[in-house]
């Protein structure tokens, strides 16, 4: 009887841990999809990059390689 309780607790813990990992992966995917495709020159600078207006690209920093609008 005691072994059954331990096994049930172990399975429940494993199931809840799996749900937690799935939720974290879903949140990470949603965050990646919400990233802007174009940034302003000030956003580029705030992210640690340099706004290259000749190429319309942010160079360096968080928004490296993204277009500047």
TIDREN-79408 format. One record per atom (N, C-alpha, C): residue number from 0; residue in one letter; atom name; x, y, z. Coordinates in Angstrom, 3 decimals, decimal comma, always signed. Layout:
<recs>
[NUM; a; CA; [X; Y; Z]];
...
</recs>
This chain:
<recs>
[0; x; N; [+0,822; -1,187; +0,000]];
[0; x; CA; [+0,000; +0,000; +0,000]];
[0; x; C; [+0,873; +1,262; +0,000]];
[1; x; N; [+1,914; +1,243; +0,776]];
[1; x; CA; [+2,794; +2,403; +0,874]];
[1; x; C; [+3,536; +2,630; -0,442]];
[2; x; N; [+3,922; +1,557; -1,104]];
[2; x; CA; [+4,632; +1,661; -2,381]];
[2; x; C; [+3,722; +2,290; -3,429]];
[3; x; N; [+2,445; +1,923; -3,425]];
[3; x; CA; [+1,507; +2,496; -4,391]];
[3; x; C; [+1,398; +4,004; -4,209]];
[4; x; N; [+1,354; +4,453; -2,967]];
[4; x; CA; [+1,269; +5,893; -2,703]];
[4; x; C; [+2,519; +6,612; -3,194]];
[5; x; N; [+3,672; +6,001; -2,952]];
[5; x; CA; [+4,926; +6,612; -3,411]];
[5; x; C; [+4,986; +6,673; -4,929]];
[6; x; N; [+4,571; +5,589; -5,580]];
[6; x; CA; [+4,569; +5,592; -7,046]];
[6; x; C; [+3,581; +6,620; -7,593]];
[7; x; N; [+2,416; +6,725; -6,992]];
[7; x; CA; [+1,422; +7,705; -7,438]];
[7; x; C; [+1,959; +9,123; -7,267]];
[8; x; N; [+2,617; +9,372; -6,150]];
[8; x; CA; [+3,198; +10,706; -5,922]];
[8; x; C; [+4,303; +10,999; -6,924]];
[9; x; N; [+5,113; +9,980; -7,242]];
[9; x; CA; [+6,196; +10,173; -8,217]];
[9; x; C; [+5,632; +10,475; -9,599]];
[10; x; N; [+4,597; +9,743; -10,012]];
[10; x; CA; [+3,991; +9,996; -11,322]];
[10; x; C; [+3,334; +11,368; -11,373]];
[11; x; N; [+2,665; +11,760; -10,308]];
[11; x; CA; [+2,026; +13,075; -10,270]];
[11; x; C; [+3,065; +14,189; -10,357]];
[12; x; N; [+4,169; +14,028; -9,658]];
[12; x; CA; [+5,237; +15,026; -9,700]];
[12; x; C; [+5,829; +15,133; -11,096]];
[13; x; N; [+6,063; +13,976; -11,736]];
[13; x; CA; [+6,614; +13,973; -13,090]];
[13; x; C; [+5,647; +14,625; -14,071]];
[14; x; N; [+4,356; +14,354; -13,909]];
[14; x; CA; [+3,368; +14,948; -14,807]];
[14; x; C; [+3,317; +16,461; -14,651]];
[15; x; N; [+3,340; +16,937; -13,414]];
[15; x; CA; [+3,309; +18,387; -13,184]];
[15; x; C; [+4,587; +19,051; -13,681]];
[16; x; N; [+5,715; +18,387; -13,539]];
[16; x; CA; [+6,969; +18,953; -14,040]];
[16; x; C; [+6,928; +19,052; -15,554]];
[17; x; N; [+6,356; +18,046; -16,207]];
[17; x; CA; [+6,219; +18,090; -17,668]];
[17; x; C; [+5,343; +19,240; -18,118]];
[18; x; N; [+4,264; +19,492; -17,396]];
[18; x; CA; [+3,384; +20,614; -17,737]];
[18; x; C; [+4,103; +21,939; -17,558]];
[19; x; N; [+4,930; +22,042; -16,537]];
[19; x; CA; [+5,691; +23,278; -16,313]];
[19; x; C; [+6,666; +23,546; -17,437]];
[20; x; N; [+7,324; +22,523; -17,924]];
[20; x; CA; [+8,265; +22,703; -19,028]];
[20; x; C; [+7,534; +23,068; -20,304]];
[21; x; N; [+6,376; +22,469; -20,529]];
[21; x; CA; [+5,586; +22,792; -21,714]];
[21; x; C; [+5,116; +24,235; -21,668]];
[22; x; N; [+4,685; +24,689; -20,496]];
[22; x; CA; [+4,246; +26,074; -20,363]];
[22; x; C; [+5,376; +27,062; -20,595]];
[23; x; N; [+6,577; +26,739; -20,125]];
[23; x; CA; [+7,728; +27,616; -20,331]];
[23; x; C; [+8,093; +27,682; -21,811]];
[24; x; N; [+8,018; +26,557; -22,500]];
[24; x; CA; [+8,331; +26,545; -23,933]];
[24; x; C; [+7,304; +27,353; -24,719]];
[25; x; N; [+6,053; +27,256; -24,333]];
[25; x; CA; [+5,003; +28,025; -25,003]];
[25; x; C; [+5,210; +29,518; -24,783]];
[26; x; N; [+5,571; +29,905; -23,577]];
[26; x; CA; [+5,803; +31,322; -23,287]];
[26; x; C; [+7,000; +31,847; -24,075]];
[27; x; N; [+8,044; +31,048; -24,195]];
[27; x; CA; [+9,222; +31,475; -24,951]];
[27; x; C; [+8,883; +31,652; -26,425]];
[28; x; N; [+8,059; +30,763; -26,975]];
[28; x; CA; [+7,657; +30,865; -28,378]];
[28; x; C; [+6,814; +32,113; -28,598]];
[29; x; N; [+5,912; +32,395; -27,688]];
[29; x; CA; [+5,073; +33,583; -27,816]];
[29; x; C; [+5,910; +34,851; -27,745]];
[30; x; N; [+6,910; +34,870; -26,895]];
[30; x; CA; [+7,773; +36,038; -26,783]];
[30; x; C; [+8,583; +36,237; -28,050]];
[31; x; N; [+9,049; +35,175; -28,650]];
[31; x; CA; [+9,839; +35,286; -29,873]];
[31; x; C; [+8,981; +35,790; -31,030]];
[32; x; N; [+7,718; +35,396; -31,073]];
[32; x; CA; [+6,844; +35,836; -32,148]];
[32; x; C; [+6,459; +37,302; -31,993]];
[33; x; N; [+6,511; +37,840; -30,789]];
[33; x; CA; [+6,115; +39,207; -30,551]];
[33; x; C; [+7,221; +40,217; -30,823]];
[34; x; N; [+8,396; +39,764; -31,251]];
[34; x; CA; [+9,508; +40,673; -31,521]];
[34; x; C; [+9,200; +41,542; -32,729]];
[35; x; N; [+9,503; +42,835; -32,663]];
[35; x; CA; [+9,199; +43,717; -33,791]];
[35; x; C; [+10,095; +43,419; -34,989]];
[36; x; N; [+9,529; +43,596; -36,197]];
[36; x; CA; [+10,322; +43,357; -37,401]];
[36; x; C; [+11,125; +44,595; -37,777]];
[37; x; N; [+10,696; +45,763; -37,328]];
[37; x; CA; [+11,419; +47,005; -37,593]];
[37; x; C; [+11,460; +47,821; -36,298]];
[38; x; N; [+12,556; +48,498; -36,076]];
[38; x; CA; [+12,720; +49,302; -34,869]];
[38; x; C; [+13,022; +50,745; -35,257]];
[39; x; N; [+12,784; +51,645; -34,319]];
[39; x; CA; [+13,113; +53,048; -34,555]];
[39; x; C; [+14,599; +53,255; -34,240]];
[40; x; N; [+15,194; +54,340; -34,736]];
[40; x; CA; [+16,602; +54,607; -34,427]];
[40; x; C; [+16,866; +54,710; -32,919]];
[41; x; N; [+15,912; +55,291; -32,176]];
[41; x; CA; [+16,125; +55,415; -30,726]];
[41; x; C; [+16,050; +54,048; -30,045]];
[42; x; N; [+15,159; +53,164; -30,501]];
[42; x; CA; [+15,094; +51,813; -29,940]];
[42; x; C; [+16,395; +51,060; -30,204]];
[43; x; N; [+16,950; +51,253; -31,390]];
[43; x; CA; [+18,220; +50,616; -31,736]];
[43; x; C; [+19,318; +51,069; -30,781]];
[44; x; N; [+19,395; +52,374; -30,530]];
[44; x; CA; [+20,413; +52,911; -29,619]];
[44; x; C; [+20,197; +52,439; -28,187]];
[45; x; N; [+18,929; +52,399; -27,754]];
[45; x; CA; [+18,625; +51,947; -26,399]];
[45; x; C; [+18,989; +50,477; -26,209]];
[46; x; N; [+18,925; +49,710; -27,288]];
[46; x; CA; [+19,296; +48,306; -27,234]];
[46; x; C; [+20,791; +48,084; -27,334]];
[47; x; N; [+21,565; +49,150; -27,424]];
[47; x; CA; [+23,012; +49,037; -27,459]];
[47; x; C; [+23,592; +48,995; -28,863]];
[48; x; N; [+22,780; +49,290; -29,867]];
[48; x; CA; [+23,262; +49,247; -31,242]];
[48; x; C; [+23,464; +50,627; -31,827]];
[49; x; N; [+23,851; +50,638; -33,099]];
[49; x; CA; [+24,055; +51,873; -33,844]];
[49; x; C; [+23,113; +51,865; -35,036]];
[50; x; N; [+22,357; +52,943; -35,215]];
[50; x; CA; [+21,420; +53,036; -36,334]];
[50; x; C; [+22,175; +53,453; -37,582]];
[51; x; N; [+22,288; +52,533; -38,539]];
[51; x; CA; [+22,943; +52,824; -39,816]];
[51; x; C; [+21,853; +53,211; -40,805]];
[52; x; N; [+21,651; +54,526; -40,983]];
[52; x; CA; [+20,569; +55,004; -41,830]];
[52; x; C; [+20,869; +54,826; -43,316]];
[53; x; N; [+22,125; +54,656; -43,687]];
[53; x; CA; [+22,474; +54,420; -45,087]];
[53; x; C; [+21,960; +53,045; -45,532]];
[54; x; N; [+22,069; +52,050; -44,641]];
[54; x; CA; [+21,612; +50,694; -44,963]];
[54; x; C; [+20,244; +50,385; -44,364]];
[55; x; N; [+19,686; +51,312; -43,579]];
[55; x; CA; [+18,428; +51,106; -42,861]];
[55; x; C; [+18,471; +49,872; -41,970]];
[56; x; N; [+19,601; +49,661; -41,272]];
[56; x; CA; [+19,758; +48,522; -40,385]];
[56; x; C; [+20,274; +48,975; -39,029]];
[57; x; N; [+19,906; +48,226; -38,018]];
[57; x; CA; [+20,470; +48,418; -36,693]];
[57; x; C; [+21,667; +47,484; -36,595]];
[58; x; N; [+22,806; +48,038; -36,249]];
[58; x; CA; [+24,025; +47,237; -36,184]];
[58; x; C; [+24,496; +47,120; -34,748]];
[59; x; N; [+24,556; +45,863; -34,267]];
[59; x; CA; [+24,976; +45,584; -32,901]];
[59; x; C; [+23,817; +45,662; -31,923]];
[60; x; N; [+24,054; +45,226; -30,730]];
[60; x; CA; [+23,052; +45,308; -29,667]];
[60; x; C; [+21,932; +44,290; -29,795]];
[61; x; N; [+20,849; +44,581; -29,120]];
[61; x; CA; [+19,704; +43,677; -29,054]];
[61; x; C; [+19,018; +43,507; -30,398]];
[62; x; N; [+18,929; +44,563; -31,177]];
[62; x; CA; [+18,181; +44,550; -32,434]];
[62; x; C; [+19,090; +44,404; -33,649]];
[63; x; N; [+20,233; +43,792; -33,493]];
[63; x; CA; [+21,227; +43,647; -34,558]];
[63; x; C; [+20,609; +43,007; -35,806]];
[64; x; N; [+20,740; +43,704; -36,940]];
[64; x; CA; [+20,273; +43,181; -38,214]];
[64; x; C; [+18,823; +43,512; -38,546]];
[65; x; N; [+18,093; +44,113; -37,623]];
[65; x; CA; [+16,706; +44,457; -37,905]];
[65; x; C; [+16,623; +45,784; -38,645]];
[66; x; N; [+15,602; +45,895; -39,480]];
[66; x; CA; [+15,416; +47,118; -40,261]];
[66; x; C; [+14,968; +48,262; -39,365]];
[67; x; N; [+15,355; +49,458; -39,767]];
[67; x; CA; [+14,969; +50,680; -39,058]];
[67; x; C; [+13,863; +51,354; -39,845]];
[68; x; N; [+12,807; +51,710; -39,134]];
[68; x; CA; [+11,699; +52,405; -39,818]];
[68; x; C; [+11,760; +53,888; -39,591]];
</recs>
